[in-house]
Amino acid sequence: MSDLLVLAAVPVPFVLAALAGAFTGGGTRRWFGRGENQRAEAQAAKDAAAAAFYELDTAQRDLRISIETITAVDDSPAARKAVSDFAALGQRIDHVSHDYITAVDAHDLDRDDLEAAAASRARSELTRAKTELERAKGDLDRFAQGLGPLLRTAETQLARLAPAVERARQALLAASNALDAVRAAGLRADDLAARLAALAPELTKLNQGAGQHGVPETIQRADHVLRAAEAVRGEAERLPATAADIDRRLVSLRTRAEAITTRTEGVAPVLSELRRRYSAACWQDLQSVPEQAARSVEQAEAKLKEARAAREAQRWPDALARLSTARALLNTTDEAVSAAGERLRRLDAVSHDQTGEIERTRFAVRDAQRLAMAGRNTPDPRHARPLDDAVARLDRAIAGLEGRHPDWWHFLTETEAVRQTAARVVQEIRGELGAGGG
């Protein structure tokens, strides 16, 4: 049989395969299968490395935003360390990213004549690059977790920033409107206007933003402006009432000064009665009351004139300060003038019958003694000693009444001192009982 007839008897697919083998030198079918498999594995490794590269790049971008958030708010050592550590991680990421890009550029997996060995090398290098990218991503994730406290603090600060600045601006607007209303009512409020004007530079810095002045500083500035503006607004809103109160106090203190002047005129007869009926020790300290009272009332009236002038000039703080001084002077004078009449009344009462004063004092001491002995066989020396001294002091005061011209005022001051001692011991005991019960 001829070669042609033999060939004709072979099935067509087998013939085509044999012809293909003849043109390529043989072995083509086996190589084709192994090469395409290597190419596919290399491509899969390339795709996996690309995905790892994308995930790492995305994570790094997100973390950079977190770092920028922290540095915008925090300049603490911990924040500076976080920045330094992130920079070090960035260098490592740059290195593994460079290795990945180099591996990608080194292998063209779309070449028709890609050899199996080349595809295998590509798969190996791309797989190694993916592993390093994933390892860097893991380190980046752990670093991001460690930033949690710093980031939460920074985000909280940033969340406060815009509302704080807006509240400060609204407070300034409210203060300005309150001042306008006060001026419309005919009140100048120059001091409040000056305080509000002093906040203008702070408002300028707020408007310049946290990018120029820092987030913590801007929040602190906003809080300061808010408090200062609210104080101005509050005082402006109270100013009409303040003006009315100043007017009322001017009239009231003027009337009181006139009344004290009238009462001062009655001190001289009281002193004359004291001198006539009691020893010098009972009234000597009151001798200067009329002159001191007259002088104090004169000083108070001068302060009232100054307060009136300040009120007319609408210098409200000055007016209030002068009124306070006048009131203090009149209070002191009132007490001194009253003291003379009260002294005469008390001396008359005790010289007529000292029994009530003595019994009242003894009762105070006995009450303290009973409390000191409550639940005890012997009193605490810290309590017993001052009470024993008080009893002795009372006995001496009573004995001092013997004689033709007793010092009644000394007697009254001594009994008062004894009662104060008893009251002090009672307070100490009750304080100790309270502490022990708590």
C-alpha positions in Angstrom: 0.0 0.0 0.0 1.4 3.4 -0.9 2.1 6.1 1.6 -0.9 8.1 0.3 -3.3 5.2 0.8 -2.0 4.7 4.4 -2.5 8.4 5.2 -6.0 8.3 3.7 -6.9 5.4 6.1 -5.9 7.5 9.2 -8.7 9.6 10.8 -8.6 13.3 9.9 -7.9 14.7 13.5 -5.0 12.5 13.9 -3.7 13.7 10.6 -3.9 17.3 11.5 -2.2 16.6 14.8 0.6 14.8 13.0 1.0 17.7 10.5 1.2 20.2 13.2 3.9 18.1 14.9 5.8 17.9 11.7 5.9 21.7 11.3 7.0 22.5 14.9 9.5 19.7 15.3 7.3 17.6 17.6 6.0 17.8 21.2 3.8 20.8 20.6 0.6 19.4 22.2 2.3 18.6 25.5 4.1 22.0 25.8 0.9 23.9 25.0 -1.0 22.5 27.9 1.8 23.1 30.5 2.6 26.6 29.3 -1.0 27.9 29.4 -1.4 26.5 32.9 1.8 28.4 34.1 0.6 31.5 32.4 -2.8 31.3 34.1 -1.2 30.7 37.5 1.1 33.7 36.9 -1.8 35.8 36.0 -3.7 34.7 39.1 -0.7 35.6 41.2 -0.6 39.0 39.4 -4.2 39.7 40.1 -3.9 38.7 43.8 -0.8 40.9 44.2 -2.7 43.8 42.5 -5.6 43.3 45.0 -3.2 43.3 47.9 -1.5 46.4 46.5 -4.9 48.2 46.2 -5.9 47.2 49.7 -2.6 48.4 51.2 -2.8 51.7 49.3 -6.4 52.3 50.4 -5.5 51.5 54.0 -2.5 53.8 53.9 -4.6 56.7 52.5 -7.3 56.2 55.1 -4.7 56.1 57.9 -3.0 59.2 56.6 -6.3 61.0 57.1 -6.4 59.8 60.6 -2.9 60.9 61.3 -3.7 64.4 59.8 -6.8 64.5 62.1 -4.6 63.7 65.2 -1.9 66.2 64.3 -4.5 68.9 63.7 -5.6 68.6 67.3 -2.8 67.0 69.3 0.8 67.9 69.8 1.5 65.6 72.7 4.5 63.2 72.8 2.1 60.3 72.0 0.8 62.1 68.9 4.3 63.0 67.7 5.4 59.3 68.2 2.4 58.2 66.1 3.5 60.5 63.3 7.0 59.2 63.5 5.8 55.6 63.5 3.5 56.2 60.5 6.4 57.7 58.6 8.5 54.6 59.3 5.6 52.4 58.1 5.3 54.6 55.0 8.9 53.9 54.1 8.4 50.2 54.4 5.2 50.4 52.3 7.1 52.3 49.7 9.7 49.5 49.6 7.3 46.6 49.2 5.2 48.6 46.7 8.4 49.2 44.7 9.1 45.5 44.7 5.6 44.8 43.5 5.7 47.3 40.7 9.2 45.9 39.7 7.8 42.4 39.6 4.8 43.5 37.5 7.0 45.4 35.0 9.5 42.6 34.7 7.0 40.1 33.3 4.7 40.5 30.3 2.2 37.7 30.8 0.4 38.5 27.6 3.4 37.6 25.3 2.6 34.8 22.8 6.0 33.3 23.2 6.0 33.3 27.0 8.0 30.4 28.2 6.8 28.1 31.0 9.9 28.9 33.0 9.3 32.6 32.7 5.7 32.3 33.7 6.8 30.2 36.7 9.3 32.9 37.8 6.6 35.6 37.4 4.2 33.6 39.5 6.9 33.1 42.2 7.9 36.8 42.3 4.4 38.1 42.2 3.3 35.7 45.0 6.3 36.9 47.1 5.3 40.5 46.4 1.7 39.8 47.5 2.9 38.2 50.7 5.0 41.2 51.6 2.1 43.6 50.7 -0.2 41.6 52.9 2.3 41.6 55.7 2.7 45.4 55.5 -1.1 45.7 55.4 -1.3 43.6 58.6 1.2 45.9 60.4 -0.7 48.9 59.2 -3.9 47.6 60.5 -2.4 46.9 63.9 -0.9 50.4 64.0 -4.3 51.8 63.1 -5.9 49.9 66.0 -3.3 51.4 68.4 -4.3 54.9 67.3 -7.8 54.4 68.5 -7.6 56.5 71.7 -5.7 59.4 70.0 -8.1 59.4 67.1 -11.2 59.3 69.2 -9.9 62.3 71.2 -9.0 64.2 68.1 -12.4 63.5 66.5 -14.2 64.6 69.6 -12.2 67.9 69.5 -12.9 68.4 65.9 -16.6 67.6 66.5 -16.6 70.4 69.1 -14.8 72.9 66.8 -17.5 74.1 64.5 -20.3 74.3 67.1 -18.0 76.1 69.5 -17.1 78.7 66.9 -20.7 79.1 65.9 -21.8 79.6 69.5 -19.2 82.2 70.0 -20.4 84.1 67.0 -24.0 83.9 68.0 -23.1 85.1 71.5 -21.3 88.1 70.1 -24.3 88.9 67.9 -26.6 88.6 70.9 -24.4 90.9 73.0 -24.3 93.5 70.2 -28.1 93.4 69.9 -28.5 93.8 73.7 -26.3 96.8 73.6 -28.3 98.3 70.8 -31.5 97.8 72.8 -29.9 99.5 75.8 -28.8 102.5 73.8 -32.2 102.8 72.3 -33.5 103.2 75.8 -31.2 106.1 76.4 -28.5 104.3 78.3 -24.9 104.5 77.0 -23.2 101.5 78.5 -19.8 102.7 77.4 -17.9 100.2 79.5 -19.9 97.3 78.1 -19.3 98.6 74.6 -15.6 98.8 75.3 -15.5 95.2 76.6 -17.4 94.0 73.5 -15.0 95.9 71.2 -12.1 94.2 72.9 -13.3 90.9 71.6 -13.0 91.9 67.9 -9.4 90.6 67.6 -10.5 87.3 69.0 -13.3 87.1 66.5 -10.8 87.8 63.7 -8.7 84.8 64.8 -11.8 82.6 65.0 -12.7 83.6 61.4 -9.1 82.8 60.3 -9.8 79.2 61.4 -8.2 76.3 63.1 -5.9 75.7 60.2 -3.9 78.8 61.2 -4.3 78.8 64.9 -4.8 75.1 65.8 -7.9 73.2 66.9 -7.4 73.3 70.7 -6.4 77.0 70.7 -9.4 77.8 68.5 -11.8 75.9 70.8 -10.4 77.6 73.9 -10.7 81.0 72.1 -14.3 80.3 71.1 -15.1 79.3 74.7 -13.5 82.5 76.0 -15.4 84.7 73.5 -18.6 82.9 74.4 -18.2 83.5 78.1 -17.1 87.2 77.7 -19.9 87.9 75.2 -22.6 86.3 77.4 -21.4 88.3 80.3 -21.7 91.5 78.3 -25.1 90.5 77.1 -26.3 89.6 80.6 -25.1 92.9 82.0 -26.6 94.9 79.2 -30.0 93.2 79.7 -29.8 93.9 83.4 -28.7 97.5 82.9 -32.2 99.1 83.0 -32.9 97.3 86.2 -29.5 98.3 87.5 -30.2 102.0 86.7 -33.5 101.8 88.5 -31.9 100.1 91.5 -29.2 102.8 91.7 -31.9 105.5 91.7 -33.8 103.7 94.4 -30.7 103.2 96.6 -29.7 106.8 96.2 -33.0 107.9 97.6 -33.0 105.2 100.3 -29.5 105.9 101.6 -30.1 109.7 101.6 -33.1 109.1 103.8 -31.2 106.8 106.0 -28.3 109.3 106.4 -30.8 111.9 107.5 -32.4 109.5 110.0 -29.0 108.6 111.5 -28.1 112.3 111.8 -31.3 112.8 113.8 -30.6 109.8 116.0 -27.0 110.9 116.5 -28.4 114.0 118.2 -29.9 111.7 120.8 -26.6 110.1 121.8 -25.4 113.0 123.9 -28.3 112.8 126.4 -27.7 109.0 126.6 -24.0 109.5 127.3 -24.9 112.1 130.0 -27.2 109.6 131.7 -24.5 106.9 131.5 -22.0 109.2 133.1 -24.4 110.2 135.8 -25.4 106.8 136.9 -22.5 104.4 136.1 -18.8 104.2 136.5 -16.5 105.4 133.8 -15.6 101.8 132.7 -19.3 101.4 131.7 -19.3 104.2 129.1 -15.8 105.4 128.4 -15.6 103.5 125.1 -18.7 105.4 123.9 -17.4 108.9 124.4 -16.4 109.5 120.8 -19.6 108.1 119.2 -21.3 111.5 118.5 -18.2 112.9 116.8 -17.5 109.7 114.9 -21.1 109.4 113.8 -21.2 112.9 112.5 -18.0 112.4 110.6 -19.1 109.0 109.1 -22.5 110.5 108.0 -20.6 113.4 106.4 -18.4 110.9 104.5 -21.4 108.8 103.5 -23.1 111.9 102.1 -20.0 112.8 100.1 -20.0 109.3 98.6 -23.7 109.7 97.8 -23.0 112.8 95.9 -20.2 111.0 94.0 -22.7 108.2 93.2 -25.2 110.7 91.9 -22.7 112.2 89.6 -21.6 108.8 88.4 -25.2 107.9 87.8 -25.8 111.0 85.8 -22.7 110.3 83.7 -23.9 106.7 83.4 -20.8 105.3 84.9 -22.6 102.4 86.4 -19.8 100.5 88.1 -18.5 103.7 89.7 -22.0 104.6 90.9 -22.5 101.1 92.5 -19.0 101.3 94.1 -19.8 104.6 95.7 -23.2 103.4 96.9 -21.6 100.4 98.5 -19.1 102.6 100.4 -21.8 104.9 101.6 -23.9 102.0 102.8 -20.9 100.5 104.8 -20.3 103.9 106.5 -24.0 104.2 107.4 -24.1 100.6 108.7 -21.1 101.3 111.0 -22.6 104.6 112.2 -26.0 103.0 112.8 -24.4 100.3 115.0 -22.4 102.8 117.0 -25.4 105.1 117.6 -27.5 102.1 118.6 -24.8 100.9 120.9 -25.1 103.8 123.2 -28.9 103.4 123.8 -28.5 99.6 124.0 -25.7 100.0 126.6 -27.9 102.1 128.8 -30.8 99.7 128.5 -28.7 96.6 129.4 -27.0 98.4 132.3 -30.3 99.6 133.7 -31.7 96.0 133.5 -28.8 94.2 135.1 -28.2 96.8 137.8 -31.9 96.5 138.8 -31.8 92.6 138.8 -28.8 90.6 137.9 -30.4 87.3 138.8 -31.7 86.7 135.3 -28.3 87.2 133.8 -26.6 84.9 136.3 -29.1 82.1 135.9 -29.1 82.3 132.2 -25.3 81.9 132.3 -25.3 79.1 134.8 -27.9 77.2 132.8 -25.6 77.4 129.7 -22.7 76.1 131.6 -24.7 73.3 133.3 -26.2 72.3 129.9 -22.6 71.9 128.5 -21.5 70.0 131.6 -24.4 67.5 131.2 -23.5 66.9 127.5 -19.9 66.4 128.4 -20.9 63.7 131.0 -23.4 61.9 128.7 -22.4 58.2 128.5 -19.2 58.8 130.5 -18.0 58.3 134.1 -15.6 61.2 133.8 -15.6 64.1 131.3 -13.0 64.5 128.7 -10.4 67.0 130.0 -10.6 68.9 126.7 -14.2 69.7 127.6 -14.0 69.7 131.4 -11.1 72.2 131.7 -12.7 75.1 129.8 -16.0 74.5 131.6 -14.4 74.6 135.0 -12.6 77.8 134.0 -15.9 79.2 132.9 -17.5 78.5 136.2 -14.6 80.2 138.0 -14.9 83.1 135.7 -18.6 83.5 136.4 -17.9 83.4 140.1 -15.3 86.1 139.8 -17.7 88.3 137.8 -20.4 87.9 140.4 -18.0 88.7 143.2 -16.9 91.8 141.3 -20.4 93.2 141.8 -19.7 93.8 145.5 -18.9 97.3 146.4 -20.4 100.7 146.1 -19.9 101.3 142.3 -19.7 97.9 140.6 -18.6 97.7 137.0 -21.8 96.4 135.5 -20.5 96.5 132.0 -17.6 94.2 132.9 -20.0 91.9 134.5 -22.1 91.7 131.3 -19.1 91.1 129.1 -17.8 88.4 131.4 -21.2 86.5 131.5 -21.4 86.8 127.7 -17.8 85.3 127.4 -18.8 82.4 129.7 -21.9 81.6 127.6 -19.7 81.7 124.5 -17.3 79.2 126.1 -20.1 76.9 127.0 -21.5 77.1 123.5 -18.1 76.3 122.0 -17.7 73.2 124.1 -21.2 72.0 123.1 -20.4 72.5 119.5 -17.2 70.6 119.8 -18.9 67.6 121.6 -21.7 67.5 119.0 -19.2 67.6 116.2 -17.3 64.7 117.7 -20.5 62.7 118.2 -21.5 63.4 114.7 -18.2 62.3 113.3 -18.3 59.1 115.4 -21.8 58.3 114.3 -20.9 58.8 110.6 
